[in-house]
Amino acid sequence: MRRVTIIVAAILSAIAIWGQAEGQTVKIGLIAPLTGDVKTFGESIKNGFELAISEANAKGGVLGKKIVTVIADDKNDPTEASNAAIKLINQDRVKLIVGSCTSKCTIPVSDICQSQRVVMVTPSATNPKVTVADGKRKDFVFRACFIDPFQGSVMAKFAARTLKKKTAAVLYDVGNDYTKGLAEFFRDAFIKQGGKVLVYESYSKDDVDFSALLTKVRSANPEVLFLPDYYNKVGLIAKQARERGIKSVLLGGDGWDSPDLFKIAGGAVEGGFFSNHYSPQDPRPEVQNFIKKYRARFGSTPDALATLGYDATLILLSAIERAKSDDPQKVRESLAQTKDLRVVSGKITYDRDGNPIKSAAIIGIVGGRQQYKSTINP
């Protein structure tokens, strides 16, 4: 009997200590593709996230409490992403999440977070369905990046007004909300600019031979070829396009931003342009200070995904501080009221759909390197 009493007392003591520890910390989850076909995206986001958390903890954490993190890998797979979100919420008791990265993973995660009333801020998922579904706002969901309608129109206007091009071809992944949506927004905006879309064709995620589609592109001879996909697929298509003699100027979205693009494509993307969330060549103090800190810790220049991972975390931490609470309902209200918050990628003011009103950078590829071209405002 005495032994049972001792065991029960030990259990109760452990529970009390655990509860006290819970009350003395703020727990934040991260979901990102740390393995899989776009793992460089996830690695960068994780770096930015961890840098922001370590800086905050070095200053005393948030609300005077240490921040503890739980990190999950979604492998850029929607099912894995959903499972990760369910585990974080139900098993790890996380009520505040940064993530995920790609739209196809973040959309199901946003549905779960909304239903469970868990706050999430995605660094980089640009599809409108992340924060709004069937016309209804998911009011616990926010993002640090601009959205595809803006990104698509920016590249269409750049093609028509800056490059003075009048014809285009568009190739996209039919099963990916990000690339499908971006293709549609570019097409519609380019036509409104007076341009003609001569080829508008789709492929599947696992396709590696694009000869049939590129034969159509070569026959149409468009002035620009818009490839709104991630760096791994863009690299393959670009290389095959150049091998078939296609000389169109290549254009794309923020999915191009990875050092692996050049490893895959070689010189095939030379002379191309893509929209992005920031450029390391931007002279603003916020940008240059962040680059110094990032290089000191990770030994490399941060890409846009690292920047957005950092910014998304700062946005969330700022909302917690302003709410004076880590209660999801109060943090949600604080996030919605965010106005002119300075982060690395610009000033954040949220619209009614949880999307930041911010600028886009146009990046050119010159000599196998990214080169800042211009900034396009909303």
DAKA-V604295 format. One record per run of one state. SS is the DSSP state (A for helix, B for strand, O for the rest). FROM is the first residue (numbers start at 1). LEN is the number of residues. If there is no record, write none. Layout:
SS FROM LEN
SS FROM LEN
//
This chain:
O 1 1
A 2 22
O 24 1
B 25 8
O 33 6
A 39 20
O 59 3
B 62 1
O 63 2
B 65 9
O 74 4
A 78 14
O 92 4
B 96 4
O 100 3
A 103 14
O 117 2
B 119 4
O 123 5
A 128 3
O 131 1
B 132 2
O 134 2
B 136 2
O 138 3
B 141 3
O 144 4
A 148 15
O 163 4
B 167 7
O 174 3
A 177 16
O 193 3
B 196 8
O 204 7
A 211 10
O 221 3
B 224 4
O 228 3
A 231 13
O 244 5
B 249 4
O 253 1
A 254 3
O 257 3
A 260 10
O 270 3
B 273 4
O 277 8
A 285 14
O 299 5
A 304 20
O 324 4
A 328 9
O 337 4
B 341 3
O 344 2
B 346 3
O 349 1
B 350 1
O 351 5
B 356 1
O 357 3
B 360 7
O 367 2
B 369 8
O 377 2
//
